Structure formats: structure tokens, C-alpha cells
Amino acid sequence: MTDDVAVLGAGMHPWGKWGRSFVEYGVAAARAALADAGLEWRDIGSIVGADTVRGGYPGYVAGATFAKALGWQGARVASVYAACASGAQAVNTARAQILSGLADVVLVVGADAAPKGFFRPAGGDRPDDPDWLRFRVLGATNPTYFGLYARRRMAVHGDTSEDFAQVKVKNSALGALNPNARYRKAVTADEVAASAVVADPLRLLDICATSDGGAALVLSGMDFARRHGVADPVRIRAVSTVTPRYPNTVLDLPDIATDSAAAVQPAAETFRESIARAAYEEAGVGPEDLSFAEVYDLSTALELQWYEDLGLCGEGEAAKLLREGTTALGGRIPVNASGGLASFGEAVPAQAIAQVCELTWQLRGAAGDRQVAGARVGIAANQGLFGHGSAVVAVR
């Protein structure tokens, strides 16, 4: 276990399709987080930016880009890219600086301006890039991957399209309560079933959109928080950034093949299960201690998979957990009280930071109509391309 890091401030730029620069979204989120923390930009000793590959050169050096936009003041700077795990990696970088004594208070910012439609690799020929290869060789877009995973759950665990639709119904009802969400309209199972098929069995409303948006956090050491007059802040207790283990016997794009297990036995747990376990071990908690969870619902079927990966239920029991209302607001372990990516869409460098914003507001008891009663321990989990683990445990 490591020492806790305090969350002094959380801020967001609402998600949507705004047609402006990612810098504008990130600066708005940063200023909101600073105001929430009761600090000025000049008080910040370090800034960590989660990079966006769609922002041109400024996106590749997002930390310095945000620092310049806020006004040069001499702070340390770092820029981090880990695809969808970029935000968690940025939080981890900030935490390392704080715990090592390099900075007392750090600003973490992520923002994106996403293209229309589904994501694709950057241009050019890159035969050594598995993400490029899976599009060029297989034609496997992200929705194709989501559809394959849904089909696997149906074949192995007996999940149904109706189960998948109920995930969207749950998350859209919660997103309707979130002022930062892009989609603020509750939908019915019939509306999900009536939406266009994108990658069988998944329909349009089963799959998250691509979005613009930004999120930011102000983190500090516990001593700084107390000096700042915050005696009982939300605290980050663990950040898991683990990688997979060899051999990988379940296809996980962008890789387009599995490893042979003839010579080496597979690990006892999957990659995503190992992400959660590492976070639990570092935090000194288990799934039974959780009050709520924010998970990476790129598709409705993938949310169900996270229930099992986080240990909220046994293998193959996720749909049963959903049907019983256990993961709904008011249930034993609400999942995606924010509305999830179903309500936000993907703003890649910002989304893991946005998850921690939601952990913060829930643990403060400041989430309004979507508040999880008595929230004390929360986990945020997702995964980035090329084996980037991402999970954050926060407590109050």
C-alpha cells in the first residue's frame, strides 16, 4: 500500500460535439477544477496532460499546451499517452510526483476533439502497428470488436440482446441526471431494439459515440490538503496500470491472434481481472467493500463483462446481476451512476479522468439526483490499447 493522495478539485467541460479545439475544453475543465479546489493556477507546482493524437503537435505535448494556454508560470510539466488509459496514467504520474516530494499540488488535465463516426488509426502505412493491421487485414473497426465480444458472451454465458439493451436503459436514465453528459434522454428497451444494427448483435444504442470533452483534477499530498483547510478530502488510494500476461488465450483487439498455451499455462485471471486485482491489493480493499463503480462501457456487453472482471459477481453471472437491479442506482453496487460512456461518448484522454471526477463527487455526496447513498469506496476501471491497464480506487 502507498500513501493516499487528496483530490482537492474536480472539473469538467461538458461532453458533446462542439467543433472547437481540445485546448479550449481542457482549459475550461482545469479552471473548474482549480475553482473547486479554491486554488489559483499560480499555486500549482506541476501539470500533467493526457495527450490526444487528434490534436496535432499540441496534442502530443498536451501538458505544455495546457500550461501555455493557462499562462506560463514555471510549473513542472509532463505529457502522457496511453490511449483510453491516458487519464489514469496521468493521475498516476501526478501521484508519483506528489508522493516522491517533487510537487505539493498537481493539476491533471485531459481533453479531446473526436472525429465524426467511429475511431480509426492515423494515416499512413504502418505494418508493425497492430491497430493499423486489424483495420487493414481484418477490417475490424471498434464496433466489430464490440460485436465479437457480445457474441462471445451470448455463446459462453447465454446473455441476450435484451440483457444488453437493459444496460443502455439503466445508463441513459442516469445520464439524464448528469449535466455534463452529452446524451441526457432516457431511452427504452424498445428504442434500443429499433435502432440500426451496427455490428450484430449490437445496435446503434448499444455502442458509445465519439465525443468532444474535457476533465481535470487537482491532486495534493495529505499535508498540503490539511494546510489548505481540507481535513477530510476524497483520497486516491490506488492506481493500477498493469499489463497483460503471456499467453493471452482470448482475442483482444488490436491484436489479431491469440497466443498458444501449449508450452506455458495461461494465468489464472484475464488481463482485465488483473487490473482490478492490482488496484484492490494496493488499496487494501476487495469488491465486497465497494460502494459503486465506474466502468468502461464502450458497448453494453462490455459493461457486463466488467461486472465479472471487477469481482462483483462470478463468471457468467453479470446479466443476472443486472436483471436483479443490483447495479442500478439504489442497488447494492451501482455501476456507471454518471451515465457512463453510453451517455458521454468517448473523449479518449479525458474519460479516465472524468471517471475519477465522478468518484470524487459521489464520495463527497455532491452528485445530486444520481447520488449513491452512503458512498465510501469507489473504483473506476477501463483499459487502453496495447495492454494499458487502468483502474483507480478512491475512498472517503
C-alpha positions, 0 to 999 in steps of 0.5 A: 500500500502507498500513501493516499493522495487528496483530490482537492478539485474536480472539473469538467467541460461538458461532453458533446460535439462542439467543433472547437479545439481540445485546448479550449475544453481542457482549459475550461475543465482545469479552471473548474477544477482549480475553482473547486479546489479554491486554488489559483493556477499560480499555486500549482507546482506541476501539470500533467496532460493526457495527450490526444493524437487528434490534436496535432503537435499540441496534442502530443505535448498536451501538458505544455499546451495546457500550461501555455494556454493557462499562462506560463508560470514555471510549473513542472510539466509532463505529457502522457499517452496511453490511449483510453488509459491516458487519464489514469496514467496521468493521475498516476504520474501526478501521484508519483510526483506528489508522493516522491516530494517533487510537487505539493499540488498537481493539476491533471488535465485531459481533453479531446476533439473526436472525429465524426463516426467511429475511431480509426488509426492515423494515416499512413502505412504502418505494418508493425502497428497492430491497430493499423493491421486489424483495420487493414487485414481484418477490417475490424473497426471498434464496433466489430470488436464490440460485436465479437465480444457480445457474441462471445458472451451470448455463446459462453454465458447465454446473455441476450440482446435484451440483457444488453439493451437493459444496460443502455436503459439503466445508463441513459436514465442516469445520464439524464441526471448528469449535466455534463453528459452529452446524451441526457434522454432516457431511452427504452428497451424498445428504442434500443431494439429499433435502432440500426444494427451496427455490428450484430448483435449490437445496435446503434444504442448499444455502442458509445459515440465519439465525443468532444470533452474535457476533465481535470483534477487537482491532486495534493499530498495529505499535508498540503490538503490539511494546510489548505483547510481540507481535513477530510478530502476524497483520497486516491488510494490506488492506481493500477496500470498493469499489463497483460500476461503471456499467453493471452488465450482470448482475442483482444483487439488490436491484436489479431491472434491469440497466443498458444498455451501449449508450452506455458499455462495461461494465468489464472485471471484475464488481463482485465481481472488483473487490473482490478486485482492490482488496484484492490491489493494496493488499496487494501480493499476487495469488491465486497467493500465497494460502494459503486463503480465506474466502468468502461462501457464502450458497448453494453456487453462490455459493461457486463463483462466488467461486472465479472472482471471487477469481482462483483459477481462470478463468471457468467453471472453479470446479466443476472446481476443486472436483471436483479437491479443490483447495479442500478442506482439504489442497488447494492453496487451501482455501476456507471451512476454518471451515465457512463460512456453510453451517455458521454461518448468517448473523449479518449484522454479525458474519460479516465479522468472524468471517471475519477471526477465522478468518484470524487463527487459521489464520495463527497455526496455532491452528485445530486439526483444520481447520488449513491447513498452512503458512498465510501469506496469507489473504483473506476476501471477501463483499459487502453490499447496495447495492454494499458491497464487502468483502474483507480480506487478512491475512498472517503 
